[in-house]
Amino acid sequence: MLNRIAEKFGELARKRECALVCYVVAGYPTTKTSRQVIDALVKGGTDVIEIGIPFSDPIADGPTIQAASNSALKQGITPEKALQLAKSIRKKYPTLPLLAMTYSNILVHAGVEKFMGQAKSCGIDGFILPDMPIEEAEAYSAAASKLGLATVFLASPNTPGTRLQKIVDSTTGFLYLVSVFGTTGARKSFEDYTLNAVKNVKQATGDKVPVAVGFGISTPAHVKFMRRAGADAVIVGSAIIERMAKSSGKKMSKEVDEFAKSMKKACRMP
Amino acid sequence: MLGNYPVGGKFGRYGGKYMPETLFPAIDELESAYEKYRNDHEFQKELSSYLTEYAGRPTPLYFAKNLTEHAGGAKIYLKREDLLHGGAHKTNNTLGQALLAKKMGKKRIIAETGAGQHGVGTAIACAVLGLPAEIYMGAKDVERQKLNVFRMKLLGAKVHTVQSGSKTLKDAINEAIRDWIANVKTTYYLIGSAVGPHPYPMIVRDFQSVIGHEIKQQMQEFEGRLPDVVVACVGGGSNAIGSFYPFIDDTDVMLCGVEAGGEGIKSGKHSATLAAGSEGVLHGMFTYLLQDECGQVIETHSISAGLDYPGVGPEHAMLKVTKRARYVTCTDDEAVQGFLTLSRLEGIIPALEPSHAISYSMELAKEMDKDDIIVVTLSGRGDKDVQLVQDYLDKSNGAKKKKEKHAK
């Protein structure tokens, strides 16, 4: 539901905190591990969870998420099973904002409204579709509005002003600003154009929706950089997967928990 | 009138722009540049001079007398795109788009390739126009089309081997799109078939329509009338749409696309997207796809790498549902028979892709009258496939001998 997202962002705004949004590939390396990772992330202070539903052709993703998605698909993950994962997370964390991130065809193939309805009944609060532009979103937005789900649209550093305004008008829950020219994946540093893009998008959104910045964010220093620019939230994905690949079991949970804590700490800095 | 599509970036319900936001400024820029140059006399003159003086247009329309006698029915004409510079119809599109990219001031060209024909076509156009080219090609295709990899390198292009996903054409497109996202300001993505987000399916169709326009004119010269049927093979569908489009409002002309039936539709090992697929979104377009029950795009199979694609151009999807064109399939075995027959009877070694169309045309001709006319687009020459066909024949001869031995 949109409410869970709005309440969380409202609460953080009052505390002048930046939201930590974490992305997990459903079924990577197993569904059980996905659950463990989400537990560790929530324990570490994560505010919003994005469950990635793997798609065979993830054109907006870099090598890390591609490999994780591919591996999850080989292990037999399906959209149905990913929603079951969401259902178990929802049961455990009744107020946690939970979004599904996937590609258009997963919805289009199943039937947009039908799939979104199923997702809602499993506790999903909204969707992020990196290949769904505002031009093609009529049925998607209508279904979401009927169901009370968020449709998070993306903007990019090169999005022109008039188009940006249309995206701001269409997006609900928050706006997802892609930080860089490129695909997802941990980066060493960001350039000035990202700083300017965050400032620009913040100005365009005003008080309408919060702005979350994602792609490449992998260190507390990055979080501080985005905060200084004015971001309301930071989205972290590949950096978590990279940590998962290094260890397993309790050690992995501890590693992920500590990573989330370090990122959340940077979110709280004045 | 079907000839007026696309409308608002769509062919009926198909097409669209399902793309990451970062690419929209580039897509919009391309759309307005194309609007400007498609009606620009100077641009068209320059392209036309490259097509004639450099690439060898018009290509002949050849009456295949021996093939016609062999089939024993309708007259079969071959549109000889195999004689175009580069050895396939791809050069029509690569010269057009590379020239457009140059006018747009783009400094770097990227492209994907399956069989390697579009990669070679891109490398040719970029060499002559002085543009650097980088080609993405699936690791499996690099392995089975070594000759074309070497040709691209000879022509000065850089070849990137793609290891992701199924390591074939669809993954090469994914990787090219990722490159485009990262280098959107400087880079022109020169897509090789009538697929992708709008305006690509339209641009590629327009540049390939020179095939159909020439067929029309040459038919008037030879026969004083239009053909009864136009047949072309369909992977992404660029040579087919280029052959069909000028006839789209001539509703007496039957348009027939031949897809790769691989080892047969029932085997599940095929690339027959229109015949056996369902609607979905891939590579920026809403079209027919080969996908599983969850909407995951599945691996395709065809003896010809150029037809090995799980999607199809959105205009073909529209022509299928409006029934303006019909789509049939032809198996690997039948395509190889077409390949062998044309080689022996006409002294023309066709690529395996149009061998599908040749094979189907022979079947179709049998059912038609002697004064009926079929035009088949022979979209490329077969040098690249000679080794592959030899291996295929050795394998099937081996299997036959084994069977005979068992029977004894």
Interface residues (C-beta under 8 A of the other chain):
Chain A: F55 S56 D57 P58 I59 A60 G62 P63 Q66 N70 L73 T78 P79 E80 Y103 S104 N105 I106 V108 H109 A110 P130 D131 M132 P133 E135 E136 F153 L154 A155 S156 P157 N158 T159 P160 R163 I167 V178 F181 G182 T183
Chain B: G9 G16 K17 Y18 M19 P20 E21 T22 F24 P25 S164 G165 K170 D171 N174 I177 R178 I181 A182 N183 V184 K185 S278 E279 G280 V281 L282 H283 G284 F286 L289 Q291 C294 G295 Q296 V297 I298
